[in-house]
């Protein structure tokens, strides 16, 4: 059984783990502990000495190390002597911990990297215990610290409350104030809109005030037998009509102006977020889902835009209306105004109580909705694979599960909201009844007139209506705050490949590349170690080695998709970190194993790196890439649409278009990352002809699994475990009968046994160097 099959079997059927989730080793560990001995950390050792999967356990207590290796029944024990040290390394998906004393290596254990977090935590706590041994410091209650922040962990928990709080901090409503940076260019329009809001609100407050003379000077005297004054009635009704027209006109102008401004703020927010996203390094995208990023830039910015154009405007109007109404009520009758404000403290308390629940709930809804969009983003581009393996029902089930999760989260939030909103309405209705009762009592005492009470009731209707509206705005405000937090999570992220403060201009590059003792780590994994190499201008270098040896990482560093963690990469004697990122990459041509074509025409894809290229330049590049003939056979030639990701073309055709795309920009440095590994022999010959045209006069770094494709390279660089082990031309390396010779012979035997098809990442174990393990080749 091959290693990949073992990994697959391991993921689906963990070895030695009962249905209840507790492994036999963990159960047996309890019987090994002395009284009052505390377990600080454990590590599942799931690989034996031959790198076969098994179930073992390494436990660190406050007194010793206990280990039961996979397949063993006995426990090994090492007291925590102060001279013992633990060393952690990892390579090609396998981590290891080694126990050393000052003279020898005492023991070693292997595990898959899915347990690497446990290993790092155990290592940190081991070092802490050793420090305490040397200093005589007594441990705390359980001695367990978070490996990230060093905060004490709760008993029987691996979750750090401090880290969890930092990761899951709910969005604050104040995050909406950060949108001012996008609103600042439109502050003049916003000021005009605020003035219109103030004027329209004042206009809507005029009609209730005019009801006082209508009741006290027209209607009530008429009921008492007096004649109606037509001029007074016409004047009052005219005032009502004028106020209504003024409120309508001002409200229309305000709504239209602020809607235009909010749409522009939303557009600027989307553009700025997308531009910042494009400037982030590949490291950021490696930990994100496409659907999640699409949801943030799409639906989250739309939600913020709706909030700014509608709800923020309503909120401002409500505040003004409540404030101005309160002043008018107090001027008419202070005691009645005081009774009107009685429900206000209860409503404010409810808003405060519900706000946090809504805020965290809406952020959770955003995350869950991203799960739905992630399924779409995975399935639609991969629909060919879905259909090829008849997994339509599986993907439909994934979508249904994500949709049901979204529904459940929304249902939980709606329980809170459905209780809150009617309660606020009930409080306002009760407040209105109290005002009626108190007002009737004052009328009976002749302290106010019926007209005053009628005006009060009209104003109170507006007051409580706006109060109810403000309470409802809590919901949309928290939605907008949650969306703004997710947007600013992108905008606040700093690229791991920063632009220099004062970029050095790039003239005509010669193409000399110097790798000066470079090192690189993916998180805690060291991938490149102390690598040195000088590449002459115009030289073709072939990178060979097993999978996981660091070849692709090296070309990613040269392209500055990542920055080295040690040493420096120099081009023509200048550290590439001193160049502007975009300026530097314009001098690099990249041809990948799986070429990516954008939806559009053939000509647009060839000219992607040089949008202003003429048709003659595009055709010349296509001819040099041996793509011109098949392009002319397409229905619209160079204007033929290739479909999304170039699905309308064969793999070899897509590859030749990508070569033409690289040729057109005339790069000084060329990267070929397994450009011919996924095509048949005949297509490979066509691509190889195109590559011969492409590499002429350029510094070329090529990776290929078929070693025969690199025989034209000036030098071959053999890599193993992130280091260079051999350098030289093909014939010289074959004569040395070293690492390259073993690789070549292993592949030659596989070619003879597999009808010419072999993959370098699956060599025969008998041909490996003594330092290589089968796992490291997977």
VOGU-3710 file (C-alpha; in Angstrom, 3 decimals, decimal comma):
1> xxxxxxxxxx> 0,000/0,000/0,000  1,415/3,416/-1,004  1,791/6,315/1,389  -1,065/8,331/-0,101  -3,386/5,337/0,342  -2,233/4,991/3,942  -2,989/8,673/4,568  -6,432/8,282/3,043  -7,122/5,189/5,134  -5,870/6,977/8,221
11> xxxxxxxxxx> -8,152/9,955/7,760  -11,223/7,764/7,320  -10,380/5,056/9,857  -8,180/6,334/12,698  -6,130/3,559/14,193  -7,019/2,434/17,694  -9,595/5,107/18,511  -12,797/3,740/20,006  -16,172/5,157/19,165  -16,198/7,344/22,252
21> xxxxxxxxxx> -13,113/9,237/21,008  -10,736/8,200/23,837  -7,752/6,240/22,521  -6,486/3,185/24,451  -3,204/5,007/25,066  -4,998/7,885/26,776  -6,992/5,453/28,909  -3,837/3,542/29,829  -2,067/6,794/30,722  -4,328/7,255/33,745
31> xxxxxxxxxx> -2,989/4,060/35,335  0,610/5,293/34,929  0,177/8,515/36,863  1,370/8,837/40,436  -0,851/10,439/43,073  -1,114/14,230/42,578  0,814/14,002/39,299  -0,648/16,480/36,792  -0,649/16,017/33,013  0,367/19,315/31,405
41> xxxxxxxxxx> 0,193/18,365/27,713  -0,173/15,349/25,437  0,820/14,615/21,856  -0,577/11,856/19,668  2,417/10,054/18,159  0,760/8,555/15,091  3,856/7,411/13,108  6,249/4,656/14,094  9,952/4,409/13,269  9,143/3,095/9,753
51> xxxxxxxxxx> 6,611/5,929/9,232  3,659/3,571/9,345  0,508/4,848/10,990  -0,268/3,752/14,515  -1,639/4,985/17,825  0,880/6,225/20,365  0,970/8,913/23,010  3,576/11,270/24,445  2,556/12,885/27,735  4,267/15,639/29,699
61> xxxxxxxxxx> 3,516/15,837/33,408  4,875/18,116/36,083  7,415/15,363/36,921  8,371/13,403/33,794  7,839/12,418/30,169  5,796/9,271/29,500  5,707/7,685/26,050  3,934/4,712/24,569  5,057/4,318/20,970  2,737/2,989/18,245
71> xxxxxxxxxx> 2,462/-0,793/18,464  4,185/-0,959/21,869  2,546/-2,099/25,083  5,105/-0,762/27,583  5,542/2,860/28,633  8,913/4,589/28,522  9,606/7,142/31,233  12,114/10,021/31,465  12,253/12,158/34,612  12,465/15,872/33,919
81> xxxxxxxxxx> 16,187/16,295/34,536  17,406/19,821/33,970  19,971/18,689/31,359  17,381/17,142/29,012  16,271/19,072/25,918  13,518/18,556/23,344  14,114/19,457/19,696  11,307/19,967/17,215  11,663/19,683/13,417  9,316/19,075/10,519
91> xxxxxxxxxx> 9,631/18,207/6,864  7,307/17,088/4,054  4,269/16,591/6,272  6,129/14,779/9,078  6,996/16,359/12,419  9,445/14,982/14,928  10,408/15,518/18,553  13,823/14,336/19,748  14,962/14,033/23,363  18,638/14,866/23,947
101> xxxxxxxxxx> 21,001/15,051/26,854  24,321/16,934/26,591  26,043/13,927/25,001  23,548/11,798/23,086  20,167/11,549/21,474  18,000/9,637/23,910  14,807/9,086/21,883  12,747/10,385/19,004  9,099/10,322/17,927  7,296/11,083/14,659
111> xxxxxxxxxx> 3,821/12,484/14,016  1,797/13,974/11,176  1,627/17,750/11,086  -2,045/17,840/11,987  -0,731/17,356/15,553  1,896/20,083/15,217  0,027/22,548/17,433  -0,009/19,941/20,220  3,703/19,379/19,696  4,571/23,072/19,917
121> xxxxxxxxxx> 2,492/23,444/23,051  4,150/20,427/24,667  7,591/21,776/23,702  6,824/25,172/25,242  5,608/23,642/28,473  8,600/21,267/28,596  10,949/24,243/28,373  8,970/26,010/31,079  9,225/22,985/33,367  12,978/22,750/32,737
131> xxxxxxxxxx> 13,365/26,411/33,602  11,504/25,804/36,842  13,758/22,821/37,578  16,838/25,002/37,219  15,487/28,019/39,124  13,553/26,113/41,763  10,377/28,038/40,942  7,206/26,269/41,985  4,551/25,782/39,348  1,104/27,273/39,543
141> xxxxxxxxxx> -2,070/25,344/39,972  -1,530/23,267/36,876  1,424/24,922/35,141  -0,434/25,056/31,831  0,127/28,130/29,666  -1,129/29,171/26,261  1,704/28,650/23,708  0,695/31,856/21,899  0,163/34,418/24,663  1,519/32,533/27,742
151> xxxxxxxxxx> -1,731/33,151/29,626  -2,820/30,415/32,088  -5,188/27,882/30,565  -8,268/26,673/32,438  -8,054/23,118/33,839  -8,858/20,373/31,344  -8,944/22,844/28,460  -6,703/23,585/25,510  -8,594/26,794/24,675  -7,015/30,010/25,849
161> xxxxxxxxxx> -9,746/32,443/26,943  -7,580/35,445/26,065  -6,853/34,226/22,530  -10,460/33,181/22,063  -11,576/36,639/23,110  -9,176/38,263/20,650  -10,297/36,020/17,810  -14,014/36,264/18,511  -14,320/39,878/19,632  -17,767/41,042/18,537
171> xxxxxxxxxx> -17,891/44,054/16,245  -18,442/47,349/18,037  -20,965/49,832/16,728  -18,173/52,394/16,834  -16,526/50,633/13,890  -19,074/52,458/11,726  -17,289/55,714/12,550  -14,291/54,419/10,623  -16,369/54,796/7,470  -15,757/58,543/7,787
181> xxxxxxxxxx> -12,509/58,133/5,815  -14,689/57,177/2,850  -17,290/59,864/3,573  -14,777/62,707/3,952  -14,589/63,522/0,196  -18,358/64,111/0,251  -18,550/66,202/3,421  -20,007/69,215/1,521  -22,881/67,106/0,162  -23,364/65,536/3,603
191> xxxxxxxxxx> -23,585/68,980/5,217  -26,219/70,032/2,691  -28,084/66,784/3,313  -28,005/67,397/7,069  -29,412/70,888/6,532  -32,184/69,486/4,360  -32,911/66,866/7,036  -33,184/69,570/9,691  -35,497/71,680/7,532  -37,743/68,773/6,481
201> xxxxxxxxxx> -38,034/67,606/10,097  -39,025/71,104/11,198  -41,624/71,233/8,414  -43,223/67,998/9,592  -43,586/69,460/13,101  -45,673/72,426/11,936  -49,046/70,640/11,328  -49,572/69,403/14,915  -48,913/72,925/16,214  -51,567/74,343/13,865
211> xxxxxxxxxx> -54,128/71,921/15,317  -54,181/73,970/18,530  -55,893/77,056/16,941  -58,003/74,760/14,733  -59,420/73,069/17,844  -59,513/75,986/20,297  -60,441/78,855/17,921  -62,504/77,104/15,217  -64,028/73,715/16,098  -64,773/74,042/19,821
221> xxxxxxxxxx> -66,234/77,604/19,500  -68,366/76,350/16,582  -69,749/73,575/18,824  -70,589/76,275/21,367  -72,651/78,223/18,792  -70,100/80,682/17,409  -69,616/81,313/13,671  -66,543/79,939/11,854  -64,103/82,560/10,563  -63,441/81,503/6,896
231> xxxxxxxxxx> -60,264/83,569/6,642  -58,819/81,940/9,752  -59,745/78,456/8,508  -58,217/79,136/5,071  -55,059/80,495/6,677  -54,670/77,493/8,954  -55,440/74,967/6,173  -53,083/76,833/3,868  -50,399/76,563/6,525  -51,010/72,829/6,762
241> xxxxxxxxxx> -50,760/72,475/2,965  -47,627/74,595/2,757  -45,984/72,609/5,550  -46,862/69,326/3,804  -45,479/70,553/0,441  -42,334/71,914/2,082  -41,773/68,641/3,984  -42,284/66,669/0,751  -39,887/68,769/-1,313  -37,191/68,928/1,338
251> xxxxxxxxxx> -37,498/65,209/2,058  -37,198/64,347/-1,648  -34,091/66,513/-2,100  -32,539/65,112/1,074  -33,215/61,473/0,176  -31,953/61,848/-3,405  -28,775/63,699/-2,423  -27,820/61,341/0,414  -28,650/58,258/-1,674  -26,194/59,479/-4,333
261> xxxxxxxxxx> -23,549/60,094/-1,684  -24,041/56,720/0,001  -23,777/54,875/-3,332  -20,472/56,624/-3,992  -19,214/55,828/-0,512  -20,170/52,168/-1,073  -18,441/52,123/-4,477  -15,290/53,669/-2,989  -15,388/51,126/-0,162  -15,647/48,205/-2,615
271> xxxxxxxxxx> -12,886/49,566/-4,842  -10,527/50,317/-1,964  -11,105/46,895/-0,407  -10,513/45,057/-3,683  -7,393/47,079/-4,485  -6,019/46,385/-1,005  -6,876/42,699/-1,410  -4,879/42,556/-4,642  -1,850/44,025/-2,879  -1,834/41,360/-0,145
281> xxxxxxxxxx> 0,618/38,483/-0,382  -0,260/34,924/-1,359  0,100/33,972/2,288  -3,167/35,817/3,071  -5,126/34,053/0,340  -3,824/30,669/1,462  -5,941/30,912/4,609  -9,108/32,372/3,062  -12,029/30,954/1,125  -13,027/32,517/-2,188
291> xxxxxxxxxx> -16,692/32,596/-1,269  -15,960/34,405/2,000  -13,946/37,139/0,281  -16,617/37,514/-2,394  -19,293/37,875/0,296  -17,295/40,534/2,101  -16,681/42,699/-0,942  -20,147/42,096/-2,371  -22,930/41,662/0,152  -21,194/43,347/3,107
301> xxxxxxxxxx> -20,509/46,557/1,178  -24,081/46,482/-0,160  -25,371/46,206/3,392  -23,244/49,163/4,489  -24,434/51,147/1,468  -28,096/50,483/2,324  -27,429/51,493/5,905  -25,828/54,770/4,838  -28,446/55,631/2,227  -31,582/54,696/4,204
311> xxxxxxxxxx> -31,171/53,783/7,825  -28,483/56,276/8,841  -30,653/58,967/7,294  -33,699/57,687/9,158  -31,702/57,566/12,374  -30,616/61,191/11,976  -34,205/62,175/11,220  -35,459/60,259/14,253  -32,961/61,920/16,581  -33,869/65,360/15,262
321> xxxxxxxxxx> -37,573/64,612/15,415  -37,383/63,344/19,011  -35,235/66,257/20,137  -37,333/68,934/18,471  -40,599/67,295/19,568  -39,394/67,121/23,164  -38,591/70,845/23,102  -42,031/71,689/21,668  -43,816/69,462/24,180  -41,902/71,028/27,074
331> xxxxxxxxxx> -42,776/74,516/25,817  -46,477/73,659/25,615  -46,836/71,877/28,972  -43,810/70,652/31,000  -45,785/68,203/33,175  -47,455/66,524/30,235  -44,066/66,381/28,465  -42,563/64,650/31,503  -45,289/61,999/31,449  -44,620/61,485/27,725
341> xxxxxxxxxx> -40,981/60,602/28,440  -41,807/57,884/31,018  -41,311/54,882/28,629  -37,958/56,221/27,443  -35,727/54,688/30,192  -37,324/51,243/29,739  -36,825/51,359/25,955  -33,196/52,491/26,391  -32,574/49,628/28,829  -34,042/47,104/26,373
351> xxxxxxxxxx> -31,942/48,469/23,514  -28,802/48,109/25,639  -29,807/44,572/26,620  -30,530/43,386/23,097  -27,771/45,232/21,233  -24,919/42,870/22,156  -26,987/39,810/21,273  -27,886/41,284/17,911  -24,313/42,346/17,221  -22,772/38,929/17,873
361> xxxxxxxxxx> -25,716/37,237/16,152  -25,328/39,210/12,946  -21,589/38,546/12,797  -22,302/34,830/13,184  -24,871/35,088/10,383  -22,213/36,694/8,179  -19,809/33,840/8,832  -22,464/31,210/8,227  -23,573/32,888/5,024  -19,948/32,704/3,876
371> xxxxxxxxxx> -20,222/28,921/4,259  -23,070/28,973/1,724  -21,107/31,104/-0,753  -18,022/28,926/-0,213  -19,958/25,863/-1,394  -20,988/27,762/-4,523  -17,449/29,048/-5,109  -16,084/25,492/-4,778  -18,719/23,669/-6,788  -19,424/25,889/-9,792
381> xxxxxxxxxx> -15,767/26,232/-10,959  -15,282/22,503/-10,286  -18,514/21,356/-11,915  -16,635/19,149/-14,387  -15,043/17,180/-11,546  -18,390/17,001/-9,728  -20,070/15,482/-12,770  -17,131/13,249/-13,638  -17,355/11,568/-10,241  -21,181/11,727/-10,105
391> xxxxxxxxxx> -21,113/13,754/-6,886  -24,040/16,059/-7,667  -26,025/14,757/-4,708  -23,062/15,147/-2,378  -22,630/18,801/-3,343  -26,383/19,353/-3,084  -26,229/17,890/0,444  -23,307/20,188/1,306  -25,298/23,179/0,128  -28,402/22,030/1,966
401> xxxxxxxxxx> -26,417/21,561/5,198  -24,860/25,002/4,896  -28,250/26,497/4,116  -29,842/24,739/7,095  -27,050/26,015/9,340  -27,722/29,518/8,045  -31,433/29,034/8,722  -30,825/27,806/12,276  -28,606/30,768/13,140  -31,164/33,206/11,718
411> xxxxxxxxxx> -33,948/31,491/13,678  -32,049/31,938/16,942  -31,537/35,622/16,260  -35,137/36,119/15,191  -36,323/34,816/18,588  -34,558/37,737/20,232  -35,678/40,305/17,680  -39,287/39,111/17,535  -39,613/39,702/21,304  -37,785/43,018/21,348
421> xxxxxxxxxx> -39,687/44,909/18,644  -43,257/44,185/19,866  -42,200/44,991/23,430  -41,054/48,441/22,358  -44,361/48,953/20,542  -46,238/47,864/23,680  -44,307/50,337/25,836  -45,114/53,204/23,454  -48,795/52,253/23,426  -48,831/52,162/27,222
431> xxxxxxxxxx> -47,116/55,540/27,239  -49,792/56,915/24,928  -52,540/55,665/27,273  -50,813/57,317/30,250  -50,654/60,594/28,338  -54,359/60,349/27,455  -55,260/59,723/31,086  -53,065/62,503/32,440  -54,208/64,892/29,701  -57,912/64,243/30,370
441> xxxxxxxxxx> -57,292/64,848/34,060  -55,600/68,199/33,249  -58,455/69,176/30,904  -60,931/68,410/33,692  -58,974/70,719/35,967  -58,940/73,433/33,250  -55,139/73,389/33,261  -54,945/72,731/29,476  -57,381/73,072/26,604  -58,679/70,330/24,342
451> xxxxxxxxxx> -56,602/71,844/21,522  -53,428/71,532/23,557  -54,226/67,909/24,368  -54,979/67,192/20,692  -51,685/68,772/19,632  -49,927/66,773/22,330  -51,429/63,536/21,069  -50,368/64,402/17,502  -46,830/65,191/18,616  -46,701/62,106/20,788
461> xxxxxxxxxx> -47,711/59,985/17,804  -44,666/61,348/15,973  -42,481/61,070/19,069  -43,331/57,455/19,839  -43,302/56,537/16,162  -39,747/57,822/15,863  -38,827/56,121/19,114  -40,129/52,820/17,765  -38,261/53,442/14,502  -35,039/54,121/16,400
471> xxxxxxxxxx> -35,380/50,844/18,261  -35,759/49,024/14,955  -32,648/50,720/13,623  -30,676/48,826/16,292  -31,008/45,734/14,093  -29,729/47,270/10,859  -27,025/49,181/12,739  -25,624/45,966/14,176  -25,813/44,334/10,735  -23,837/47,216/9,270
481> xxxxxxxxxx> -21,342/47,091/12,160  -20,773/43,377/11,604  -20,250/43,975/7,875  -17,923/46,917/8,488  -15,807/44,812/10,856  -15,372/42,130/8,195  -14,431/44,770/5,621  -11,906/46,416/7,921  -10,450/42,998/8,757  -9,245/43,039/5,138
491> xxxxxxxxxx> -8,223/46,704/5,095  -6,289/46,359/8,364  -4,305/43,362/7,153  -0,723/44,254/6,325  0,896/42,407/3,441  3,775/40,074/4,254  5,413/41,377/1,065  5,524/45,119/1,791  6,315/47,872/-0,651  9,615/49,636/0,136
501> xxxxxxxxxx> 9,322/53,155/1,524  11,564/54,473/-1,249  11,539/51,939/-4,098  14,625/51,796/-6,255  13,874/52,322/-9,946  14,574/49,371/-12,229  16,390/49,974/-15,453  17,255/47,276/-17,970  17,778/44,100/-15,953  20,685/41,855/-16,861
511> xxxxxxxxxx> 19,089/38,908/-15,072  21,772/37,875/-12,601  20,206/36,262/-9,525  22,088/35,767/-6,273  20,599/33,685/-3,453  22,583/34,762/-0,396  22,169/32,224/2,420  18,372/32,428/2,254  15,918/30,717/4,595  12,157/30,556/4,624
521> xxxxxxxxxx> 9,466/29,231/6,964  5,768/28,546/6,449  4,608/29,411/9,953  6,608/27,029/12,143  7,734/24,844/9,206  11,225/25,492/7,886  11,157/24,884/4,131  14,386/26,537/2,887  17,595/26,431/4,922  20,864/28,291/4,248
531> xxxxxxxxxx> 20,544/28,147/0,460  23,239/29,823/-1,655  23,331/30,009/-5,456  24,526/32,422/-8,147  22,684/32,364/-11,488  24,391/34,124/-14,371  22,488/36,376/-16,811  20,972/34,314/-19,618  21,697/31,007/-17,856  19,123/28,221/-17,739
541> xxxxxxxxxx> 18,881/26,479/-14,387  16,933/23,268/-13,860  15,569/22,579/-10,378  15,131/18,911/-9,521  14,347/16,995/-6,366  11,614/15,078/-4,637  8,290/16,732/-3,847  8,652/18,741/-0,667  12,298/19,540/-1,346  11,531/23,265/-1,754
551> xxxxxxxxxx> 11,642/23,793/-5,541  8,313/25,604/-5,925  8,926/27,560/-2,737  12,233/28,765/-4,161  10,678/30,113/-7,358  7,888/31,714/-5,289  10,574/33,544/-3,315  12,331/34,666/-6,501  8,997/35,996/-7,824  8,553/37,660/-4,415
561> xxxxxxxxxx> 5,214/36,036/-3,799  6,711/35,571/-0,328  9,682/37,251/1,355  12,617/35,289/2,699  12,862/35,026/6,467  16,677/34,835/6,382  19,292/36,087/3,954  18,512/37,982/0,754  17,694/37,442/-2,907  19,540/39,872/-5,139
571> xxxxxxxxxx> 18,936/40,648/-8,800  21,796/42,461/-10,532  23,294/43,036/-7,079  20,198/44,692/-5,534  17,997/43,121/-2,879  14,632/42,550/-4,557  12,911/43,958/-1,442  14,214/47,384/-2,486  12,284/47,248/-5,772  8,632/48,145/-6,109
581> xxxxxxxxxx> 6,717/44,859/-6,146  4,836/45,516/-9,392  7,892/47,026/-11,131  9,962/43,962/-10,276  7,368/41,416/-11,349  6,964/43,088/-14,742  10,418/41,700/-15,559  9,409/38,114/-14,701  7,600/35,723/-17,020  5,794/32,827/-15,359
591> xxxxxxxxxx> 4,546/29,645/-17,041  2,726/27,335/-14,631  1,893/23,650/-14,718  -1,831/24,513/-14,792  -2,136/27,710/-16,850  -4,953/30,035/-15,829  -6,862/31,838/-18,574  -9,434/34,538/-17,897  -12,866/34,669/-19,458  -12,392/36,632/-22,662
601> xxxxxxxxxx> -10,869/36,349/-26,099  -7,627/34,637/-27,078  -6,088/38,029/-27,881  -7,059/39,486/-24,500  -5,469/36,560/-22,667  -2,213/36,771/-24,632  -2,053/40,527/-24,020  -2,912/40,231/-20,307  0,551/41,327/-19,164  0,685/44,086/-21,806
611> xxxxxxxxxx> -2,859/45,407/-22,324  -1,743/47,967/-24,901  -0,152/45,410/-27,240  -0,991/45,685/-30,916  -2,533/42,837/-32,868  0,765/42,374/-34,703  2,627/41,914/-31,398  0,007/39,435/-30,193  0,249/37,391/-33,403  4,063/37,434/-33,260
621> xxxxxxxxxx> 3,990/36,114/-29,690  1,486/33,416/-30,666  3,670/32,344/-33,620  6,717/32,058/-31,362  4,649/29,982/-28,932  3,477/27,657/-31,754  -0,111/28,698/-31,009  -0,928/30,651/-34,196  -2,061/27,628/-36,207  -4,612/26,272/-33,766
631> xxxxxxxxxx> -5,874/29,783/-32,999  -6,692/30,329/-36,680  -8,717/27,106/-36,665  -11,042/28,530/-33,988  -14,355/30,039/-35,215  -13,378/33,672/-34,548  -9,606/33,230/-34,505  -7,957/35,576/-32,031  -11,376/36,970/-31,090  -12,702/33,570/-29,989
641> xxxxxxxxxx> -13,903/33,361/-26,408  -12,023/30,776/-24,367  -14,667/30,375/-21,630  -14,108/30,599/-17,907  -10,588/29,418/-16,965  -10,026/28,484/-20,602  -12,254/25,412/-20,437  -12,967/25,663/-24,164  -9,350/24,719/-24,979  -7,226/21,642/-24,414
651> xxxxxxxxxx> -4,467/21,611/-21,818  -1,726/21,924/-24,433  -3,507/24,834/-26,130  -3,914/26,661/-22,846  -0,253/26,100/-22,096  0,880/27,563/-25,430  -1,320/30,622/-24,892  0,303/31,099/-21,478  3,729/30,841/-23,142  2,660/33,474/-25,686
661> xxxxxxxxxx> 1,486/35,629/-22,773  4,944/35,347/-21,185  6,693/36,025/-24,509  4,754/39,206/-25,134  6,069/41,012/-22,045  9,677/40,099/-23,030  10,820/39,226/-19,465  14,459/39,101/-18,426  13,752/36,365/-15,877  11,659/33,343/-16,811
671> xxxxxxxxxx> 10,105/30,810/-14,424  8,883/27,479/-15,832  7,076/25,511/-13,130  6,548/22,015/-14,577  5,220/23,530/-17,797  5,003/20,209/-19,663  4,181/17,715/-16,915  0,422/17,434/-17,564  0,341/16,922/-21,351  0,901/14,024/-23,692
681> xxxxxxxxxx> 4,143/13,365/-25,530  3,128/14,955/-28,856  1,795/18,076/-27,172  4,941/18,194/-25,062  7,017/18,384/-28,224  4,984/21,374/-29,467  5,265/23,080/-26,102  8,984/22,335/-25,961  9,474/24,096/-29,308  7,646/27,115/-27,916
691> xxxxxxxxxx> 9,751/27,009/-24,753  12,958/26,908/-26,810  11,913/30,236/-28,343  10,928/31,585/-24,953  14,159/30,852/-23,060  16,538/32,389/-25,603  18,513/35,215/-24,048  16,682/35,060/-20,719  17,661/33,914/-17,249  15,529/30,814/-16,880
701> xxxxxxxxxx> 14,663/28,703/-13,866  12,790/25,541/-14,799  11,174/22,873/-12,653  10,281/19,581/-14,305  9,412/16,105/-13,089  10,584/14,576/-16,342  14,342/14,941/-16,022  14,768/14,448/-19,760  13,177/17,881/-20,360  16,019/19,578/-18,454
711> xxxxxxxxxx> 18,946/18,183/-20,381  19,301/21,495/-22,221  19,788/23,353/-18,948  23,211/24,909/-18,388  23,215/23,664/-14,816  20,998/21,404/-12,753  20,381/22,220/-9,101  19,417/19,205/-6,997  17,444/20,064/-3,853  16,641/17,967/-0,815
721> xxxxxxxxxx> 14,935/19,114/2,395  15,233/22,786/1,474  18,963/22,599/0,716  21,063/22,353/-2,430  22,906/19,032/-2,453  24,363/19,054/-5,995  24,957/21,580/-8,779  26,264/20,961/-12,274  25,426/19,981/-15,859  23,653/16,724/-16,587
731> xxxxxxxxxx> 26,699/14,753/-17,728  28,856/15,844/-14,782  26,172/14,968/-12,262  25,627/11,587/-13,861  29,342/10,918/-13,649  29,335/11,713/-9,905  26,735/8,974/-9,329  25,214/10,976/-6,477  21,723/12,232/-5,680  20,928/13,288/-9,266
741> xxxxxxxxxx> 22,119/9,969/-10,660  19,860/8,111/-8,239  16,886/10,247/-9,257  17,592/9,754/-12,951  18,087/6,010/-12,661  14,930/5,633/-10,576  12,910/7,505/-13,150  14,465/5,617/-16,035  13,438/2,316/-14,501  9,906/3,594/-13,989
751> xxxxxxxxxx> 9,725/4,840/-17,556  10,670/1,374/-18,782  8,125/-0,225/-16,453  5,241/2,247/-16,953  5,356/2,873/-20,732  7,073/6,178/-20,457  4,921/7,730/-17,772  6,535/8,369/-14,397  6,321/10,927/-11,674  9,402/12,081/-9,896
761> xxxxxxxxxx> 7,589/12,294/-6,606  7,149/8,504/-6,524  10,646/7,027/-6,800  11,506/3,528/-5,784  12,596/3,345/-2,141  15,656/1,377/-3,172  17,000/4,301/-5,166  16,634/6,948/-2,476  19,508/8,549/-0,715  19,961/7,284/2,831
771> xxxxxxxx> 18,638/10,556/4,270  15,315/10,403/2,446  12,231/8,764/3,882  9,298/7,526/1,801  7,002/9,985/3,578  9,147/12,899/2,456  8,474/12,048/-1,149  4,705/12,155/-0,879
//
